[in-house]
């Protein structure tokens, strides 16, 4: 859609109107995310089409606003133009300022406050106003005297923070005038920096402004509105810098302290929440995504992408701290569908770190249901038109004594049906699978496949994590089965008790792995490699190592060269870094290729939907394993449904008292008895359905459970002691549909 625009000369006077083409940019950059339409940062800070836009008159040219990235057209004769969307004045020619103003320093601010004739607040106000209005002055203020590099932004940020703090602590009547002058000046310089920001030295002033604690202050609506207006301009300018400058910003952000870093994340999320509150986002599925043309949200999301990249470089905070809970209230399914269409419009699925685990899980469930329904329709049409018997479900009939053999053979026979809804039948047992038999099948299968005696996986005693056994003699089909099982568990919303390290899920998502990943599941060995790297003496004579990797096969050591002729190449001070890199790669990649590749193939055969690409490796781990956090009994109690019992009657009160008093191991066993797994969903207890039902008056029978529905049936036992005895025996001696 076209809108009339305004043309501004260098002095800001109005010229003849032009047409402004508004729309969100879909250009990508070096910071991206997997999936069909990955979110990225604008690859060009500002572009000009000298031949005119869209075949227009030759005296016209076009360019993008440096703040909101809107595409604008204007006459060739102007030296600047005003954006009709965000009102930023974009200067095409730099005009030097005649007035020379000394840059601000912390010492200068202190000196003016401690003036020998008394504090000179008027002069302080004037100097702050001049500095924050003038780009060259502010950009050189608080200099640390060093050149701008990837490691150093050239600004003494600690002094900037102290300067802001000094101003905030001034007497109230004085502080108000100075802060008012400073904020107005900040708004002025952001509306018109006076130049295009192309060099790394040009953006120091943005680092200074970003440190302003007032940007996070929202005491009353007018103040909140004003500060958000300033923040949107900061984010706009930051988001539309070049890829090269974004690379610098990522490195600078990665050097923030955890406290400062967390404050920046909170600032961005607060702004996104504010902008979303301006849109009627609760229109229900199918409604227009009104935020998709909001350049402010787009800019903030891109800035958050910079912080996310910085956090991956040097982990400061948990992934969950990037989530914006307000985003969960938009129509995520519509957002996902728009994202899949590669429309070029802004979607939150472009920036999935903003979407909570619960939000992404809802998208995953939608995607799984959509694929399952598609397979079910295929089965129906196959029967109607081809007269070929088919079922909308994938039904596996397995014998408990031949669990792996039956599962593998039937999965192999039904490879094209794996995205159907899964149903399990245990041969010779009565039971209709409403979800419980499926859970039990997963539980028993995983228990067998990951048993150390089976030899498919090795275990580390320190970390209690498993890894692929490079010496395993099991055929690749077995590892393929493990991959399929994990994929099926995800698409059937079932959590598994598997103990893979994060490196496994990184490899599944093609994320590089290294020494930090090795530390997680082989900590002792990783410490040895780190000692070798940091050793200050002669490595060759002390460690006596050569370029050979080792693993154990039936209590015997097998040695594999890490490079050609590696057995004859000693590890020295000069080549030890290469040795460590090759050894880590050997353990995590090369030595387990024969095991991991069929595992990956099985996983991808099931989990090939676009929804999976929204998840980070840590989130895939939560999907598969569930949360290992301690059970929040009170939270579980708050979401429990009662059938035939009152919440306040004695039996129920006793049950929760017994549950709460159990040690963590017994709590997990009780959870397994009721739900079929000992873990809670990655989204927490609040998303775990739990039901307690009445089964009769006091008797000698044991409690029973329907794991299909996460339901436990209790009798109204006379005493708390009797309830505890019956409950403990039931959860420790039960398996399948009987008591041992």
N, C-alpha and C positions, 0 to 999 in steps of 0.2 A: 504494500500500500504506500502511496506517495503522499507526502505532506509538504506544504510550502515551507521554505527555509529562509533564514536571514543571512546575509553576507555582511561581514564586519571588516572594516579596514584596520590598519595598525592601531588607529586611535579608538577603534570600537564603533565608529559611525556606521549607520545602516546603509547598505547598497541595494542593488536590485535583487529581487527574490530568485531563489533557485529551488530545485527539487531535492529533497532528502530521502533517500531510500533506507527505511528503517528495517532492521531485522537482526537476529542473533547470529553471530559468526559460528561456523562449524569447522573452522580451520583447526588443524591439529598441531601439536608440538611434541617435543621430546618427552613430556610427562604425560603418559597415556595410561589407559586401562584396557584390559582384555574385553573382547566382545565385538558384536557386529558394528557398533557405532561408538567407539571409545571416546570418552571426554578428554579434551586436551586444552591447551592454552593457545591463544592466538599467536600464530607463527610470525606475524609481521606487526611491528609496533605502529607503523603508519605507512600507507602506500598511496601513491598518486598516479593517476592515469592521465598521461599528457595528451592523449589522443581524444579526450572527451569521453563521457560515459554513454553507453548505449547508442552510439551513432549520433550524438547530439552535436550542437554547433562546435566548430573548431576552437572558438574562443573560450570554451568551458573546459574544466578539468574536474577530476573527482579524487576524493581521498577519504580516509576513515578517521573518525574522531579518536584522539588519543585517550579519551576517558571511557566513552560508552561503546566505541568501535562501530558506530553507525556510519554507513556509507553516504557521503555528502558530495554534492556538485557545486562548483563555484567558478566565477570568472578567473581567467589566468592573471588578470591585472592586480588582484588583491594580494596583500602580504600576510593576511590572516583571515580566518573565518570562524564564525560562532556556530557551534553545533545546536541544531534546533531541538535536540532531544534532551541533552544534559546541560546546555548553555555554556559549555567549556569553550574558551577562545583558543583556537589552535593557531599558533604563530608559525608561518612558513619561512620567515626571515628573522634572524636574531638582530635586535637593535640594542646596542650596548647602553647601559645606564650611565648617565653622566655623574650622578652622585655616588661618591665612594663611601660605603658604610662598613665599619669594622665588624667582622664576624663576632657572634656571641661566644663567650667562654664562661665556664663556671666561675673562674676567678673574677671576671668582670662583674658578674651578677652579685657575687659576694661583696665586692668592693663597693658597689653602688648601695647595697643595703647597709654596709658598715662605713658609710661616708663620714669623713672626719667632722663635718659640720652637722651630722645627723643623717639619717637615711634619706637618700635622694630618690624617692619613689617616682617623682615625675620624670626624671631623666631615665630611670629604669624602664618605665612604661614606654617612653619614646623609643628607646633602643630596641626593646622587644618588638614593638610595633613595626619599626623599620626593618628589622632583621627578618621577621616572619612574613613580610610583604615582598621582600626582594629576593628572587631566586639565587643569584650569585652569593649573597650574604648568608642566607640560611644554609645553603649547600656547603659552605665552608665553615660553618659554625661548629663548635665542639670537636674540632679536628684532633685526632690523636697523633698527627704528625707523620703517619705512615701512608704508603701508597695503597690504593684500592686493589685488593687481590681477592681470590676466592675465599681466602681465610680471614680477610680483614676488610670491613666496609669503609675504613678510613675515618670512622666516627667513634669517639669515646662514649659509647652508649651508657656506661655507668655514670659518667658525668652528666649526660643528658637527663637520666632519671633523677639524679640528685638535684639538678637545676629545677626540674618540674616540682619536685618535692619542696624545695625552698619557696617557690612561688605559692604553692598551695598552703604553706604555713604562715604566710604573711597576715597581718591584721585584717579582719574581715572587710572593713571599708576600703582599704588599700588593695587587697587581693581582688575584689570585684572589678575594679577599673582595669587592673593589669591583665587579668584573665580575659575580660571582655575584649580588650584591645588585641590580645594574642589570638583568640579564637577567630575574630573577624579577619585578622591578617592571614591566618591559616586558610580560611575559606577563600580569601582573595587569591592567594598564591596557587591554590589547587584549581581554581577556576581558570587561572591563566598563568601557568608556569613561566611563559615567555619564550619557550623553546621546545622542540621535540626532544624527548628523552631517549637518546641513542647510545650514549656511552655509559660505562659502569660508574664513572665519576659524576654522572648527572643525577643519580637517584639517591644520593646521600640524604638529601632533605626529606625524602619520604621515610627513611629510617628514623629520622629525628621526630617527624610528626607522629609516626606509628607508636612512639614511646609515650605519647601524651596520655596520662591516666584519666583525663577528663573524657576521653572518647568512650570510656566504659561507664561513665556516670549518668544515671537516669533517675533523677529525684522527682521530676514532675514532667508531664506530657510535653510541654514546650521545649524543655531542655533535651528530652529524649529525641524529639523530632529534629532539633537543630544538630545534635551530635551525630545522629544517623545520616544527616545530609552531608556532613563532613566526611564521615567514614565511607560513604558510598563513593566519594571522589577519590579517596586514598585507594580503595580497592579497584576502582576503575582504572586509575593510572598504573597500578601494579600489575593488574591482569593483562593489560595490553602492551606490556613491554615485550621486547624481542626474546626469542628462546635463549639467546646468549645471556641476557640480563636476568632472565628467570633462573638460569643455572647459578648465577652469582647469589641471587636471593635465597635459593634453596640452601646453599652452603652457609650463608650468614645466619639464616634461621636455625640451622642445625647446631649452631654454636651458642644459642640462647640457653640459659639455665632452664631447668625443668619448670620452675615456677613462672618465669617470664613466658616460656613457650606455651604453657597451659593457659595463661591469660590471653595470649593471642588467639588461641583456638576458641576460647570463650567469647572473645570479641567478634570473631567471624560468625560463630553460631548464633550469637545474640542478634546480629544484624540480619541473618537469613530468616530467623524466627520473626523479627519485626516486619520484614518485607512480605513474608508469607501471610502474616496476619492482615495485610492490606488487600488480600485477594480472597474471593469467596471460593475457597478450595474444597468445601464440603458438599459439592453439588451431586456427588454420587458417581458411580461408574458411567463412562460414556460421555461425561461432560467435558467441555473444553479445558485444556490445561492452561489456565489464564496466566500462569507464571512463566510460560515458555518464551514470552517476548519481554520479560522483565530484565533489562540489562544489569540492574543492580544485583539481583540474585545470581545471574550468570557470572558477573565479576567476582562476587564473594566466593562462589563455588571454585572459580579458578585460583583465587588466592588460597583457599583451603587446600587445593591440590598441591600448591607449593609447600605448605606446611606438612602435608601428608608425605610428600617426597623427602622433606627434611627429616621427618620422623623415621622413615625407612632407612635413611643414611645413618642417623644416630638416634636410637630409640629413646624418646623422652617420656612418652605417655602410652597408655594402652589404646588399642584400636577403638574400643568402645567410647573413648572420650571425644572422638570425632563425630559420633552419631548426633544427629539433630532430631530430637523426638517429634518436633513439629512436622517433619517430613513424613512421618508415619501416618499423618492424618490426611494427606493428599490421596488421590486415587492412584496408588502405586501400580496397579495393573494397567491402567491407561498409560501411565508414564512408561512402563515397560514395553507396552505395545508400540508406542511412538518411537521409543529407542530402537526397537527391532526394525522399524521401517526405514531407518537411516535417513530420516527426513531432514536432518541438519538443524532441527529445532532443539532448544535446550531441554534436557530432561535430567532428573536427578540420578537416573541409572547411568548417566555419563560419569557421575561422581559418586560411585556406590559407597564410599567410605562415609558419606553423610546419612546413608540409610541404615537403620539399626538392624541388628541380627533378626529381630522379629519381623521387620518389614521385608528383608530379603528372603526370609523363610516363607512368608506369605506368597511372594513372587515365585519361589521355588515350587511351592505346593500347587500354585496355579499352573505353572509350566508342566509339572508332572501330571496333574489331572487332565490338562489339555492333551498331552501326548497319550495318556491312557485311554481317554475318550476316543481319540483318533483310532487307536488300535482296536477298541471295542467296536467302532463303526465298521472298520474294515472286516472284522469277524462276521458281523451281521450281514453286510453286503456279500461277503464271500459265500455265506450260507444261502442267501436269497437268490443270487444270480448264478452262482456256480455249483449250487447244491453240495457244497463241501462243508462238512461238519466243522464248526468252530465255536469257540467260547470267548466271551469278552474278558475272561480272567486267565492268567497263567496259573495253572494248578499243578503243583509238584506233589507227587505221592511218594513218600520216603519211608524206609524202614529205619528204626532207631539204630539197629545193629549194623546197618550199611549206610549210614547217614551221608558220608562223603561220596561214596560210589554212586548212590542213587541221585544225589543232588547234582553231581558233575554230569552224569549221563543225561539227565533230563534237561539241564540247562543247555547242554550242547545240542540236544535235539530241538530245542525251542529258542534258538538264538535270536530269531526275528520276532519273538513274542515277549521279550524281556521288559518291554515298556508297558505291558498290560499290568493291571492290578494283580498283585501276587496273593495266592491262596495256598495253604499248606494242608496236606492230609498225612497224618501218621498212620501207616498201614497197621490194621488190627486194633485201632483205638477209635472210640466214639468221640466225636467232637467236630463241630462246625466252626470253621475259622472266621471269626469276626475281628481278627487282629491278634489274638492271643497266641494261637498256634504258630502264626508267622513269627511273632516275637521269640517264641521258644525255639523255633527252627534256627533263627539267626543266632541265638544264644548258644545252642548246642554245637552248631557248625563252627562258630568262631572258637569255641572252647577246644574243639578237636584240631582245627587247622593251626592254631597258635600254640598248641601243646609243645614244649621243648622236645619231648620225646619223638615227636613227629618229624623234626629235623628241617622244617621249612624255614624257620626263623631262629635267629640267635638272640640271646638275652644278655643284657648287661646288668650285673649284680648291683652296681651303684645307682644307676638311673631307673632300673626296673622297666626299661623300654626294650622293644624288640626291633630287629632289623633283618633284612633278607639274608639268608644263609648262602654265601657264595659256593659252599661245598655241598649244597643240597642235591640229593639224587632224585628228588621228586620231579615228575615230568612237568613241562611248562603248563599243561592243562590245569594242574593244581593251583598254580599262581594265577592263572586266568580266572579260576573259580573264586579266589580270594578277591580279585578286583571286581568281579561281577557282584559278589555278595555285598561289598562295601557300596557299590553303586546302587544296588537294589535297596539297601537300607536307607540311603539318602532319599530315593524316590518313593519309598514307602513310609517315610517319616518314622524310622525305627533307629534307635541309637544302639551302638555296639560296644562291647567291652574289649576294644582292641587297644594296643599300647604302642602304636607307631609314634616316632618323634615327628616334630613339625616338618623336618626335612622331607618326609614321605609326601606330605600334602603340597609342599613347595614343588617337588618334582612333578607331581601330577598336573600342576598349573604352569609348568615350565618356568618356574622361578629358580634362578641359580642358587646353589647351595655351597657352603664353604666351611671354614674352620669353626665359626660360631655355631653352626648346626651340629657339627661333630661334638662340640662341648656338651650339647644337651643329652645325647644318648650314650656317648663314650667319654665321660668327663675325665677319667684318669688318663686315658691315652691322649686326649687333647691337651691336657696339662703338660704331658711329656713333650709334645710338639712345641708348645709355647716356650717351655724351658730351653729347648734346643734353639729356638729363634732368638731368645734374649740372652743366651750364654755369652759371657764376655771373654772366655778363654779360647783355647784351640778346640774347635768342634770336632775335627777329624780324629785327633788322638783321644779325646775324652769320650765321645759317643760311639765311635767305631761303627758307623753306619754306612751302608752303600745304598744306591738307588734301587731298592727292592722292597716290594710290599709283601705282607705276610697275612695268612689266615690259617685257621686250624681245621684239619680234616681228620676225624677219628683220633684225636689226641696227638696228631702229627702236624708239624708246621709245613705248609706249602708256601714256597717263595716264588713271587712273580716279579720280573724286572719292571720298574716304573718307566723306563725308557730303553731304547736299544742299548744292549751291552751294560745295562744298569748295574748288574752284579759286580762289574769291575770299575764302577765310578764311585769313589768315596764322597761322602757328604762333608763339605768344608764350610768355612765361614762365608765364602763367596757364593756358594750354590745352595745353602740351606733353605732359603726362601722358596726356591724352585722345588726342592725336595718335599717340603711341607705341602705346597700346593698340589704336587703330583700325588702325594700319599693320601691327602684328603679326597682328591678326585677319585683315587683308586677305591677307597672305602665306600664313598657315597655313590659313585657312578660305575666305573669300569668293572669292578669285581662282581657287581650284581646285575649286570645288563641282562643276562639270560633269565634272571628271576623277575626283574622289575618290568621289563618290556611286556611280557604276557599279562602281568598284573595291571599295567597301565592300559593295555588293550581291552581287558575285561571291564575295567572301570569306565573307560571312554565309550564302550559299546552301550552302556546303560546311561551314563551321564554325559550326553552330548548336547543337551539343551543350552540355550543362551543364558538361562538364569544362573547357571553355575559360575559363569564368568564374572558375576557381580561379587563373588565372595573372595576374600583374602584367604591364604592358606590357614591362618589361625581360625577362621570362621568355618572352613571345611572340616577342620579337626573337631570343632564344637558340634557340627552337624552329625559327624560320624560317631563320636564318643560321648557326646553330651557333656555336661559340666561336671568337673571334679570338685567343685566348691562344696564345702560342708552343707549338709541339708539344713534348710531353714524350716524347722518343724512348725513354727507359728505361721509362717507364710503358707506352707502347705495346708495347714489347718484352715486358714482363711479362705481357701478356694475349694475346700472339700464339700461335696454334696451328700446329704443324708437321706436315706430311704427307709422309713419305718422307725427311725430313731429321731429323738430330739437332740439338738446340739448340746443342751445343758443337762442331759440325764446322766446318771452315774456311770453306765457302761462306756459312754463316749468320753466322759471326763477321764475315766481310768485308762482307756485306750491311749489317749494322747499323753497322759502322764507316763505310761509304760514306754511309749515310743520315744519320748523326750529323754528318759533316764537311760536308755540303751547306749552302749558305746557305739562309735561311728560304724564299726564293722557290722554290728547287728542291725543298726538302722538301715544300712545298705541292703542287708538280707531281707528285711521286712519290705523294703521298697521293691526288691526283685520279686518277692512272693506276690505282691499285688499288681505290679506293672509289667513284670517280665524282664526288667533291666534294673541295674543298681545305680543308674545315673539319671539325673534330671535333664530336661531339654536345655540346650544352650541358651535359650531365652529366659531360663529361670523357673522356679517352682510355680510362679503365677500362671504359667502356660501348661501346667501339668494337670490334667483332669484326674480327680481322685474321689472315689465314692465309697461310702460305708453303708451297708444295707443290713437290715434286720432279717435273721434267718430262723428265729424261734426262741423259746424260753430256755432257761438253764437246763443243760444236759451234759453228757460226757463226750459229745462229738467235738471235733476240731473246727476252727474257722476254715473257710474255704475261700478261694479267690477266682475271679474271672479276669485273667490278664487282658482278655480282649477289650474290656471296658475299664481297666484300672480299678477294679471293684473288689472289695473284701466283704464277705458275709460273716457277721458275728452273731453268736447267741447272747442272750441277756444273762450272762454268768452271774452267779450270786455274789462272788467276791472278786476283788481286784487280783488276789493271788491266783485264783483259778483261771481268770482271763489271761494272766501273764504266762502261766504254765502251758495252757493250751496253745497260745499264740506262738511261744518259743518253739514248741515241738513241731508245730505246723510249718514254720518257716525254715527250720533246720533239717527236716526229714522229708520234705515233699519234693517230688519231681514228676512232671507229666500230670497224670490224672490219678495218682495214688500216693499213699504214704509208704515210705520204705519199711 
